[in-house]
Amino acid sequence: MRSVENRCRESSRPLTIYGVPVAMFLIYLIWCKFPSFMTLWICSGVLTFFGVIAHFGWSWPVLLQRLLHMMRGSRKAGRPWWYRRFYE
């Protein structure tokens, strides 16, 4: 049997440029509000920082998940599905 390459799985990947999500480039809109070279360098520095850490495998979603994990803690207390369904 021949293996068929499934290209539909590639359709949900976020669009990135050098590992930085394209939506993060909207940070340059701040430069439009406060046009100075210092703001331009800060915006470029933030994007460069995220590009460097994405190169090492720490992308923006990974950083958010780690932050949420640190805020929640390592132990999760929850109720079973049947308790939530019948008693809440």
Secondary structure, DSSP 8 states (H G I E B T S, - for coil): -------GGGGGS--EETTEEGGGGGGHHHHHHS--HHHHHHHHHHHHHHHHHHHTT--HHHHHHHHHHHHH-S------HHHHHHH-
